[in-house]
Amino acid sequence: MRAQYLMWDAQCGWNGAPDGAPDLVFYFASRASLADGTALKELRASFPHARLVGCSTGGHILGNEVLDHELAALALTFAHTPIRIAQVDAGAGEASHARGAALGAELAAPDLSAIYVLSDGLQVNGAQLVAGLVSHVGPKVTLAGGLASDGADFAETLVGADDDVRPGRIVAVGFYGPAIQITTGSAGGWDVFGPKRKVTRSRGNVLFELDGMPALALYERYLGPEAEGLPGSGLLFPLRIFDPNEPDHDIVRTILAIDRAAGSMTFAGDIPQDWTAQLMRGTHRNLVAGAAAAAAEAGAKASRPVEAALLVSCIGRRLLMGQRVADEIEAVGAALGEATPRAGFYSNGELAPHARSGFCELHNQTMTITTFAEAC
């Protein structure tokens, strides 16, 4: 396997060319850059036979840098690993399970090793998308990926497959055979505050009531002046949710939309009724430590030297860390090795196995690392 990262800007075009002809190129860019189409056309011209998969971001990662205007790409060439790409339209959030099942049915095979997913970040219920995939490929196939972003705009996200980029799409890459080893790590670093409250009314990923009170009004009370910036400001104050019967198996959820008339909030994944919810906030130090822990987890699972890595970190983490956001990227590099090619993006949600259960779930506000290595 060979891996190399590339960068495109409007003045110089593509900087760097991988040895040989890559099989698969992951690319990440702003919504405006992808909508323009110039960079993608030049990428296709450079690699006419490669499969191209990418999405819009809230900032993209290349090595130890976080970029906004350029386009970042990771080109992968495999020696012994076939790949397949499946795609579906996202539909509405309630269709996410069926969409995931359709992707899983298309990619399922006895030698399927792993699936990497890039999904629309506003229309999809990520938890149900994962459940649908697992219903066809089973829990032993490694699942990872992320939900596309447009920063704090919450207007439109784009996902691309080969030469076509558009909103409302889910793309999944299947990796086949025993040669490929794909490992994951995911960690947050957020701290809880305020009382624990019971989810007394919810439907899928829409939360209506906590402790019998309108959820949005309660949330706005804690945010104070920050509430005027919802849903964007909600990225700084995610919810920790957990089944009271399994309090150590917690999941973090972040807001995608609000409905003031209904007093409700829509999250990137399910908010199960009768679960417990608690607000969270972060500090720079703890978030950087969480990124390092995610990289260490992914590296520890790998029995071969890591040859490349994809990083997906939540847009909320970037907004909180501001100009010091590169610190978490550098922490990942230190854990994986600076020579390891790394690319990725800031997302509306991350897909990775839970550290406790080992089963893939939708996470929010985490740094998620996916590593690649191929047997000779």
C-alpha positions in Angstrom: 0.0 0.0 0.0 1.2 3.5 -0.8 -0.3 6.7 0.7 0.3 10.3 0.0 -1.5 13.5 0.8 -2.1 16.3 -1.7 -3.2 19.9 -1.5 -5.0 22.1 -4.1 -5.3 25.9 -4.1 -6.7 28.3 -6.6 -3.3 29.8 -7.6 -1.1 26.7 -7.9 -3.6 23.9 -8.5 -2.6 20.5 -7.1 0.6 20.3 -5.1 2.1 16.8 -5.2 1.5 13.7 -7.2 1.5 10.2 -5.8 3.8 7.5 -7.2 1.9 5.4 -9.7 -1.9 5.6 -10.2 -3.9 5.6 -6.9 -6.9 3.4 -6.5 -8.8 5.6 -4.1 -8.6 9.3 -3.3 -10.4 10.9 -0.3 -10.8 14.6 -0.6 -12.1 17.3 1.7 -13.0 20.9 1.0 -15.3 23.8 1.9 -18.8 23.8 0.5 -18.0 26.7 -1.8 -14.9 25.0 -3.2 -16.8 21.8 -4.0 -19.7 23.7 -5.5 -17.3 25.6 -7.8 -16.0 22.3 -9.2 -12.6 23.4 -10.5 -10.5 21.5 -8.0 -12.5 18.3 -8.5 -12.1 18.5 -12.3 -8.4 18.9 -11.9 -8.3 16.0 -9.5 -10.1 13.8 -12.0 -7.8 14.9 -14.8 -4.7 14.0 -12.7 -6.1 10.6 -11.7 -8.5 9.4 -14.5 -8.7 5.8 -13.1 -9.0 6.5 -9.4 -12.2 6.3 -7.4 -12.9 9.7 -5.8 -14.8 10.1 -2.6 -15.1 13.3 -0.5 -17.3 15.8 1.3 -17.7 19.4 2.4 -16.2 20.3 5.8 -16.0 22.7 8.7 -12.3 22.8 8.0 -10.1 20.1 6.6 -6.9 18.4 7.9 -3.7 17.8 6.1 -0.7 16.6 8.1 -0.6 18.9 11.1 -2.5 21.7 9.4 -6.1 22.8 9.5 -7.2 24.4 6.2 -10.2 26.4 5.1 -9.7 27.5 1.5 -7.5 24.8 0.0 -8.6 21.3 -0.8 -7.0 18.4 1.1 -6.7 14.9 -0.3 -5.3 11.5 0.7 -4.4 9.2 -2.2 -4.3 5.4 -1.5 -2.8 2.7 -3.8 -3.5 -0.9 -2.8 -1.5 -4.0 -3.7 -4.0 -6.7 -2.6 -7.2 -4.9 -1.6 -10.3 -4.6 -3.9 -12.6 -1.7 -3.1 -16.3 -1.0 -4.0 -18.3 2.1 -3.7 -22.0 2.3 -3.0 -24.2 5.4 -2.8 -27.8 6.4 -2.0 -29.8 9.6 -1.6 -30.2 10.5 2.0 -33.9 11.2 2.1 -35.4 12.4 5.4 -34.0 11.5 8.8 -36.6 8.8 9.3 -35.3 7.0 6.1 -31.8 6.7 7.4 -32.1 3.1 8.6 -33.4 2.0 5.2 -30.7 3.9 3.4 -28.0 2.3 5.6 -29.6 -1.1 4.9 -29.4 -0.5 1.2 -25.7 0.4 1.3 -25.0 -2.6 3.5 -26.9 -4.9 1.1 -24.9 -3.6 -1.9 -21.5 -4.0 -0.2 -22.1 -7.2 1.8 -19.8 -10.1 0.9 -18.0 -12.9 2.8 -14.7 -11.1 2.4 -15.9 -7.6 3.3 -13.4 -6.3 5.9 -14.4 -2.7 6.5 -16.7 0.2 5.4 -15.9 3.9 5.4 -18.9 6.2 5.2 -19.2 9.8 4.2 -22.8 11.1 4.7 -24.8 14.3 4.3 -24.5 16.0 7.6 -27.9 17.7 8.0 -30.6 15.3 6.6 -29.4 12.0 8.1 -29.9 10.4 11.5 -26.4 8.9 11.9 -27.4 6.4 14.5 -30.1 4.9 12.3 -27.7 4.9 9.3 -25.2 2.8 11.3 -28.0 0.5 12.5 -29.1 -0.1 8.9 -25.6 -0.9 7.7 -25.0 -3.3 10.5 -28.3 -5.1 9.8 -26.8 -6.3 6.5 -23.0 -6.6 7.1 -23.1 -7.7 10.8 -21.2 -6.3 13.8 -17.8 -7.8 12.9 -17.2 -5.6 9.9 -15.3 -2.4 10.9 -17.4 0.7 10.3 -16.1 4.2 10.4 -16.5 7.6 8.8 -18.3 10.9 9.3 -21.1 13.4 8.5 -20.2 16.2 6.2 -20.3 19.8 7.5 -20.6 23.4 6.4 -19.1 24.8 9.6 -21.6 26.6 11.8 -23.9 27.6 8.9 -26.2 24.5 9.0 -27.4 25.4 5.5 -26.2 22.6 3.1 -23.6 19.9 3.1 -22.1 18.1 0.0 -20.9 14.6 -0.6 -19.1 13.4 -3.7 -18.6 10.1 -5.4 -16.3 10.0 -8.5 -17.2 13.0 -10.7 -20.5 14.1 -9.0 -20.9 16.2 -5.9 -24.3 17.0 -4.4 -26.3 17.5 -1.2 -28.4 14.8 0.3 -26.1 11.9 -0.4 -24.5 9.0 1.5 -21.4 7.3 0.1 -19.8 4.1 1.5 -16.5 2.5 0.5 -16.1 -1.2 1.0 -12.6 -2.7 1.5 -12.3 -6.5 0.8 -9.9 -9.3 1.6 -7.6 -10.3 4.4 -4.7 -8.0 3.3 -6.2 -4.8 4.6 -6.2 -3.9 8.3 -8.3 -0.9 9.3 -8.4 0.1 13.0 -10.2 2.9 14.8 -10.0 5.0 17.9 -12.5 7.6 19.2 -12.4 9.9 22.3 -13.9 13.2 23.4 -12.5 15.1 26.4 -15.6 17.0 27.3 -16.8 17.6 30.9 -20.3 17.4 32.2 -22.0 20.1 34.1 -25.5 20.8 35.5 -28.0 18.2 36.8 -28.8 14.9 35.1 -32.3 15.0 33.5 -34.6 12.3 32.2 -35.6 12.3 28.5 -39.4 12.3 29.0 -40.4 12.9 25.4 -38.5 12.2 22.2 -39.0 10.8 18.7 -35.9 9.4 17.0 -33.3 12.2 17.0 -35.8 14.9 18.0 -35.9 15.9 21.7 -39.1 17.5 23.0 -38.9 17.3 26.8 -36.5 16.8 29.7 -37.9 16.1 33.1 -41.3 17.0 31.6 -40.2 20.5 30.6 -39.8 21.8 27.0 -36.2 20.8 26.1 -35.4 23.9 24.0 -36.4 26.3 26.8 -34.4 24.4 29.3 -31.4 24.3 27.1 -31.6 28.0 26.3 -31.8 28.8 30.0 -28.4 27.2 30.5 -26.9 28.8 27.5 -28.0 32.3 28.5 -26.8 34.9 25.9 -25.3 32.1 23.8 -28.9 30.9 23.0 -29.3 33.6 20.4 -26.8 31.8 18.2 -28.6 28.5 18.1 -28.2 26.0 16.5 -24.6 27.0 15.8 -23.8 28.0 19.4 -25.1 24.6 20.6 -21.9 23.0 19.1 -20.1 24.3 22.2 -22.6 22.6 24.6 -23.4 19.1 23.5 -25.5 16.5 25.5 -24.1 13.4 27.1 -26.8 10.7 27.0 -26.9 7.3 28.5 -29.2 4.4 29.5 -29.5 4.6 33.3 -29.0 0.9 33.4 -25.6 1.3 31.7 -24.3 4.7 32.9 -20.7 3.9 31.7 -21.9 3.5 28.1 -22.4 7.1 27.2 -22.8 8.8 23.9 -22.4 12.5 23.0 -25.0 14.2 20.9 -24.9 17.7 19.3 -27.6 19.8 17.8 -28.4 20.1 14.1 -31.5 22.2 14.2 -34.1 23.8 16.5 -37.9 24.3 16.2 -38.9 27.2 18.5 -42.6 26.6 17.7 -42.4 23.0 18.9 -39.8 23.8 21.6 -37.7 20.9 20.2 -34.2 20.2 19.2 -33.0 17.9 16.4 -29.7 16.0 17.0 -27.4 14.2 14.7 -28.4 10.8 16.3 -31.2 9.3 18.4 -32.1 10.6 21.8 -33.9 7.6 23.3 -36.8 8.2 25.6 -36.3 7.4 29.3 -32.5 7.8 28.9 -30.6 10.4 31.0 -29.1 13.6 29.5 -26.6 16.0 30.9 -25.0 19.1 29.4 -21.3 19.2 28.5 -18.6 21.8 27.9 -15.0 21.5 27.0 -11.5 22.9 27.7 -8.7 23.1 25.3 -6.4 20.9 27.4 -9.0 18.1 27.8 -9.9 18.1 24.1 -6.3 17.8 23.0 -5.8 14.9 25.5 -8.9 13.3 24.0 -7.4 13.5 20.5 -4.2 11.9 21.6 -6.2 9.1 23.3 -8.1 8.4 20.1 -4.9 8.1 18.1 -3.3 5.9 20.8 -6.4 3.6 20.8 -6.3 3.2 17.0 -2.6 2.6 16.9 -2.7 0.0 19.7 -5.3 -2.0 17.8 -3.0 -2.2 14.7 -0.8 -5.3 14.5 1.1 -3.8 11.5 2.8 -0.4 11.0 0.2 2.2 10.2 0.5 3.5 6.6 -2.2 6.2 6.5 -4.9 7.7 8.7 -8.1 9.6 8.2 -9.1 12.0 11.0 -12.7 13.1 11.7 -13.1 15.7 14.4 -16.4 17.5 15.4 -16.9 21.1 14.2 -17.8 21.9 17.9 -14.2 21.1 18.9 -12.8 23.5 16.3 -15.1 26.3 17.4 -14.1 25.9 21.0 -10.4 25.7 20.4 -10.3 28.5 17.9 -6.8 29.4 16.6 -5.3 26.6 18.8 -7.2 23.9 17.0 -4.0 22.5 15.4 -2.9 21.4 18.8 -5.2 18.4 18.6 -4.0 17.5 15.1 -0.4 17.7 16.3 -1.3 15.4 19.2 -2.6 12.8 16.8 0.6 13.1 14.7 2.8 12.6 17.8 0.8 9.4 18.7 0.8 7.9 15.2 4.1 9.1 14.0 4.8 12.3 12.1 5.7 10.4 9.0 2.2 8.8 8.8 0.2 10.5 6.0 -2.9 12.0 7.6 -5.9 13.8 6.2 -9.5 14.4 7.3 -12.1 17.0 8.2 -14.2 18.7 10.9 -17.7 17.1 10.8 -21.2 17.2 12.0 -20.8 13.7 13.5 -18.3 10.8 13.7 -18.9 7.1 13.0 -16.7 4.6 14.9 -16.9 1.6 17.3 -17.6 2.6 20.9 -14.6 2.0 23.1 -16.7 0.0 25.6 -18.9 -2.2 23.4 -16.8 -2.4 20.3 -20.0 -1.8 18.2 -20.1 1.1 15.7 -22.1 4.1 16.8 -22.7 7.7 15.9 -20.6 10.0 18.1 -20.5 13.8 18.4 -17.8 16.0 19.6 -15.1 13.4 19.4 -11.9 13.0 17.5 -12.1 9.7 15.5 -9.1 8.1 13.9 -9.2 5.4 11.2 -5.9 3.8 10.3 -4.9 1.8 7.2 -2.3 -0.9 6.8 -1.9 -3.5 4.1 0.0 -6.8 4.2 2.8 -7.2 1.7 
